[in-house]
Amino acid sequence: MDCNELLDILNRGEDSAHSSELHFADELATEATIASFDKDFFRLLYKNYCEEELEKLSISLEQLLTNLKILKNDKLTLAGLLLFGKNPERLRPQFVIKATHFAGNDISAGEFIDKQDLHGKLIEQFKEGKHKIRRSRGAKSDHPFLPRKRPRIQLHGPRQWHSTRDKSMQ
């Protein structure tokens, strides 16, 4: 399948090979009810992002969540569950990070050191995954994924490629 076929499938909203619709995380309802929704976490994020209190809105929390595609038919959508659910791994155990630590940079040559399943909301998994990588690095400076220091961005003017070229090659 090439890029144009994939774009065509996405534009049509269906898989031509299986004639089934493509669904996105904000469209798929889960079994999770509003009781599985972490209201305190959402309230904090909403206040930081929208700079207003949830309690001061003219619509109900349920209507707001429906408008944001976090809630559908009184059930959390997959996006709502993964972003704001309490213990989403209970309903969707496939959405966890399985972190495995090997010595060195090559799985086949390195020895197994540790493994851990990272659970929770996506943001919690992301943060814990970052910490896990940093902890596993220890004093090593040759980790391929995280540089020891933040890279500095250096801006240069346009290069004069023609001035370094061998004149005999022209």
C-alpha positions as CSV (number, residue, x, y, z in Angstrom):
1,M,0.0,0.0,0.0
2,D,1.4,3.4,-1.0
3,C,0.8,6.8,0.5
4,N,-1.9,7.7,-1.9
5,E,-3.9,4.6,-1.1
6,L,-3.6,5.3,2.6
7,L,-4.8,8.9,2.1
8,D,-7.7,7.6,0.0
9,I,-8.7,5.2,2.8
10,L,-8.6,7.9,5.4
11,N,-10.5,10.4,3.2
12,R,-13.3,7.8,2.6
13,G,-13.3,6.7,6.2
14,E,-13.3,3.0,5.3
15,D,-10.9,0.2,4.7
16,S,-11.5,-1.0,1.1
17,A,-10.0,-4.4,1.9
18,H,-12.4,-5.1,4.8
19,S,-15.2,-2.6,4.1
20,S,-15.2,-1.5,7.7
21,E,-15.1,2.1,8.9
22,L,-12.0,3.6,10.5
23,H,-12.6,4.9,14.0
24,F,-10.7,7.4,16.0
25,A,-10.1,7.4,19.8
26,D,-12.6,10.2,20.3
27,E,-15.3,8.2,18.5
28,L,-15.0,4.8,20.2
29,A,-17.1,4.4,23.3
30,T,-15.8,2.2,26.1
31,E,-17.5,0.5,29.0
32,A,-16.2,3.2,31.4
33,T,-18.8,5.5,33.0
34,I,-18.4,9.0,34.3
35,A,-17.5,7.3,37.6
36,S,-14.2,6.3,36.0
37,F,-13.5,9.9,35.1
38,D,-10.8,11.7,37.1
39,K,-12.7,15.0,37.6
40,D,-9.9,16.6,39.8
41,F,-7.3,16.0,37.1
42,F,-9.6,17.4,34.4
43,R,-10.5,20.4,36.5
44,L,-6.9,21.3,37.0
45,L,-6.0,20.9,33.3
46,Y,-9.1,22.8,32.3
47,K,-8.3,25.7,34.6
48,N,-4.7,25.9,33.4
49,Y,-5.6,25.7,29.7
50,C,-8.9,27.7,29.6
51,E,-8.1,30.0,32.5
52,E,-11.6,29.6,34.0
53,E,-13.3,27.4,36.7
54,L,-15.4,24.5,35.6
55,E,-18.0,25.5,38.2
56,K,-18.5,28.8,36.4
57,L,-19.5,27.3,33.1
58,S,-23.1,27.7,31.9
59,I,-23.2,24.0,30.8
60,S,-23.0,20.8,32.7
61,L,-19.8,18.8,33.0
62,E,-21.4,16.0,31.0
63,Q,-22.3,18.4,28.2
64,L,-18.8,19.8,28.2
65,L,-17.3,16.4,28.0
66,T,-19.6,15.4,25.2
67,N,-18.7,18.5,23.3
68,L,-15.0,17.7,23.8
69,K,-15.7,14.1,22.6
70,I,-14.5,12.7,25.9
71,L,-18.0,11.3,26.7
72,K,-20.4,9.6,24.3
73,N,-23.8,8.1,25.3
74,D,-22.9,8.5,29.0
75,K,-19.7,6.4,28.5
76,L,-16.1,7.6,28.2
77,T,-14.6,7.5,24.7
78,L,-11.3,5.8,24.3
79,A,-9.6,9.2,24.2
80,G,-11.4,10.2,27.4
81,L,-10.5,7.0,29.1
82,L,-6.8,7.2,28.1
83,L,-6.4,10.9,28.9
84,F,-8.7,11.3,32.0
85,G,-9.7,7.8,33.2
86,K,-8.9,6.5,36.6
87,N,-6.9,3.3,36.1
88,P,-7.6,2.9,32.3
89,E,-5.5,-0.3,32.2
90,R,-8.3,-2.1,34.0
91,L,-10.6,-1.7,31.0
92,R,-8.0,-1.5,28.3
93,P,-4.9,-3.5,29.5
94,Q,-3.3,-3.2,26.0
95,F,-2.7,0.5,26.6
96,V,0.3,0.3,28.9
97,I,4.0,0.8,28.3
98,K,6.2,-2.3,28.9
99,A,9.6,-0.9,29.7
100,T,12.5,-3.4,29.6
101,H,16.1,-2.5,30.5
102,F,19.0,-4.3,28.9
103,A,22.7,-3.6,29.5
104,G,24.3,-1.9,26.5
105,N,22.6,-0.7,23.3
106,D,21.9,-4.1,21.6
107,I,19.1,-6.4,22.9
108,S,20.7,-9.5,21.4
109,A,24.1,-8.9,23.0
110,G,23.1,-7.2,26.3
111,E,22.0,-8.8,29.5
112,F,18.5,-8.3,30.9
113,I,18.5,-6.0,33.9
114,D,14.9,-5.0,34.6
115,K,11.3,-4.7,33.3
116,Q,8.3,-2.8,34.4
117,D,4.7,-2.2,33.2
118,L,3.8,1.5,33.3
119,H,0.1,2.1,34.0
120,G,-2.2,5.1,34.3
121,K,-3.3,8.0,32.1
122,L,-1.2,8.6,29.0
123,I,0.5,11.6,30.6
124,E,1.5,9.5,33.6
125,Q,2.8,6.7,31.4
126,F,4.8,9.3,29.4
127,K,6.3,10.9,32.5
128,E,7.1,7.5,34.2
129,G,8.7,6.3,30.9
130,K,11.0,9.3,30.8
131,H,12.0,8.8,34.4
132,K,12.6,5.0,33.8
133,I,14.9,5.8,30.9
134,R,16.8,8.4,32.9
135,R,17.1,6.0,35.9
136,S,18.3,3.2,33.7
137,R,21.0,5.3,32.1
138,G,22.8,5.8,35.4
139,A,26.2,7.3,34.8
140,K,26.3,6.2,31.1
141,S,26.7,8.9,28.6
142,D,26.3,6.8,25.4
143,H,22.5,6.2,25.6
144,P,21.2,6.6,22.0
145,F,17.8,8.1,22.9
146,L,18.6,10.8,25.4
147,P,21.6,13.1,25.1
148,R,23.5,13.9,28.3
149,K,23.1,17.6,27.7
150,R,20.5,19.5,25.8
151,P,21.8,20.2,22.3
152,R,22.6,23.8,21.5
153,I,21.1,25.3,18.4
154,Q,23.6,27.2,16.4
155,L,22.5,29.3,13.5
156,H,24.8,30.0,10.6
157,G,24.4,32.0,7.5
158,P,24.1,30.3,4.1
159,R,27.1,28.1,3.3
160,Q,29.3,29.0,0.4
161,W,29.5,25.5,-1.1
162,H,31.0,26.8,-4.4
163,S,34.0,28.2,-2.6
164,T,35.0,24.8,-1.2
165,R,34.5,22.9,-4.4
166,D,37.3,21.6,-6.4
167,K,37.4,23.7,-9.6
168,S,38.3,20.7,-11.7
169,M,35.0,19.0,-10.9
170,Q,32.9,21.7,-12.7
